[in-house]
Amino acid sequence: MATNFEPIYGLSEDENESRVLRVRVIAGIDLAKKDIIGASDPYVKLSLYVPSENRELALVQTKTIKKTLNPKWNEEFYFRVCPQQHRLLLEVFDENRLALFPSDGFGAAERGSWCGG
C-alpha cells in the first residue's frame, strides 16, 4: 500500500467501491529512434479517465530518460479507481522538441475493468 509520502491520484478516499491501483513503470525495450541524431529522450504519461464522460481524473508522468532507446524508469504510481468505471492510458513520448515527429508518440496501452476475484 502507498506510504504517507506517495500521493494517490484519482478519486478521493470517500468514494464507494473504490480501490487503490498500483502501477509500476519498469522499462522500455528497443524504442523507435525519434531524434534527428538517432536517440530518444523517452517518458511515459499515465492518464486515469472516465470513458463514459470523456473526463480525465489524473495525469502523471515518469522522469525523462535522456538519449536512450532502452529506458529504465522503475517508478511506481498509485491511483484510486472504481474498477468498472475507469480506464488507465499509458503513452510513451519523446521529450526532445527537435524530434523528427514531435507530436508522434512511441505507442500506447490502455487498461480497464480491474476486478478482484
TORSEBA-789542 format. One record per residue (C-alpha): chain; residue number from 1; x, y, z. Coordinates in pm, 1 decimal. Example, Ala and Ser with C-alpha at 12.3 -4.5 7.8 and 13.67 -1.06 7.14 Angstrom:
<rs>
- A;1;1230.0;-450.0;780.0
- A;2;1367.0;-106.0;714.0
</rs>
This chain:
<rs>
- A;1;0.0;0.0;0.0
- A;2;111.4;359.7;-54.7
- A;3;301.1;527.8;225.0
- A;4;236.8;879.2;351.0
- A;5;496.4;1011.6;105.9
- A;6;347.2;862.4;-210.8
- A;7;46.0;1050.4;-349.3
- A;8;-263.6;863.2;-457.8
- A;9;-411.6;1012.0;-774.7
- A;10;-771.2;991.7;-891.0
- A;11;-1071.9;970.0;-661.8
- A;12;-1090.8;1088.9;-303.2
- A;13;-1086.7;830.5;-23.3
- A;14;-1457.8;855.1;49.5
- A;15;-1571.5;719.5;-287.5
- A;16;-1772.0;394.7;-260.7
- A;17;-1643.1;83.0;-436.3
- A;18;-1302.2;243.0;-494.7
- A;19;-974.1;55.7;-482.0
- A;20;-609.8;157.3;-492.7
- A;21;-432.4;50.7;-810.5
- A;22;-51.4;33.0;-802.6
- A;23;116.9;82.5;-1140.3
- A;24;487.2;16.8;-1184.4
- A;25;650.1;154.4;-1499.4
- A;26;961.9;-55.7;-1535.3
- A;27;1131.7;-8.6;-1873.7
- A;28;1108.0;30.6;-2247.9
- A;29;1284.2;-205.5;-2487.8
- A;30;1410.4;-115.9;-2835.4
- A;31;1204.2;203.1;-2875.6
- A;32;1196.2;372.9;-3214.9
- A;33;1458.4;637.7;-3294.4
- A;34;1273.3;969.3;-3274.1
- A;35;1555.3;1226.9;-3259.1
- A;36;1749.7;1355.0;-3555.7
- A;37;2070.3;1208.7;-3405.1
- A;38;1915.3;862.6;-3369.4
- A;39;1847.0;856.6;-2995.9
- A;40;1541.0;941.5;-2788.2
- A;41;1450.7;1106.4;-2459.3
- A;42;1150.6;891.3;-2360.9
- A;43;898.8;936.1;-2081.6
- A;44;561.7;775.4;-2002.5
- A;45;235.0;963.8;-1946.1
- A;46;-31.1;787.8;-1737.0
- A;47;-385.5;917.3;-1766.6
- A;48;-673.1;794.3;-1549.1
- A;49;-1007.2;880.2;-1706.9
- A;50;-1379.8;807.9;-1721.4
- A;51;-1459.8;699.5;-2080.4
- A;52;-1836.5;741.0;-2049.1
- A;53;-1790.9;1108.4;-1953.6
- A;54;-1477.7;1178.7;-2160.3
- A;55;-1324.7;1320.0;-1840.2
- A;56;-969.9;1290.8;-1710.3
- A;57;-926.8;1231.3;-1335.2
- A;58;-547.5;1232.0;-1310.9
- A;59;-245.4;1280.9;-1533.8
- A;60;108.9;1196.0;-1421.2
- A;61;433.2;1115.1;-1596.7
- A;62;763.5;944.2;-1534.7
- A;63;1100.1;1112.3;-1540.5
- A;64;1257.4;1160.1;-1881.8
- A;65;1548.1;924.9;-1952.5
- A;66;1791.2;1103.2;-2182.8
- A;67;1946.6;962.0;-2500.9
- A;68;1834.1;600.7;-2488.7
- A;69;1615.5;353.4;-2674.8
- A;70;1607.4;120.6;-2371.9
- A;71;1495.5;339.6;-2079.9
- A;72;1466.1;207.4;-1724.6
- A;73;1218.9;410.0;-1518.0
- A;74;1138.9;181.4;-1221.4
- A;75;872.7;425.9;-1097.8
- A;76;550.2;348.5;-910.3
- A;77;223.8;540.5;-913.2
- A;78;-91.6;484.3;-709.6
- A;79;-442.7;557.7;-835.7
- A;80;-774.6;536.2;-651.1
- A;81;-1016.0;388.2;-906.7
- A;82;-1364.9;249.1;-943.5
- A;83;-1279.1;-69.4;-1135.8
- A;84;-1590.4;-80.7;-1351.9
- A;85;-1585.2;289.5;-1446.5
- A;86;-1225.7;396.3;-1507.7
- A;87;-956.1;337.0;-1766.9
- A;88;-581.8;392.4;-1744.6
- A;89;-397.0;500.8;-2058.2
- A;90;-16.2;473.3;-2076.4
- A;91;160.4;655.6;-2360.6
- A;92;533.2;675.6;-2434.4
- A;93;667.6;1001.4;-2579.8
- A;94;998.7;1161.1;-2675.2
- A;95;1068.4;1482.4;-2483.1
- A;96;1308.2;1637.3;-2733.4
- A;97;1143.6;1915.7;-2935.2
- A;98;1389.4;1863.3;-3222.7
- A;99;1244.5;1519.5;-3291.5
- A;100;1158.0;1419.3;-3645.4
- A;101;796.2;1363.5;-3537.8
- A;102;747.1;1589.6;-3232.6
- A;103;381.5;1503.6;-3172.8
- A;104;423.9;1135.7;-3252.5
- A;105;449.3;903.7;-2953.5
- A;106;615.4;562.7;-2939.2
- A;107;293.0;381.9;-2854.9
- A;108;14.0;341.7;-2603.8
- A;109;-159.5;82.3;-2388.5
- A;110;-494.6;105.1;-2216.9
- A;111;-633.6;-96.6;-1927.6
- A;112;-969.8;-106.6;-1756.5
- A;113;-1211.2;-328.1;-1561.1
- A;114;-982.8;-427.9;-1275.7
- A;115;-1176.8;-692.9;-1091.8
- A;116;-1067.8;-880.8;-786.0
- A;117;-1163.7;-1248.3;-794.1
</rs>
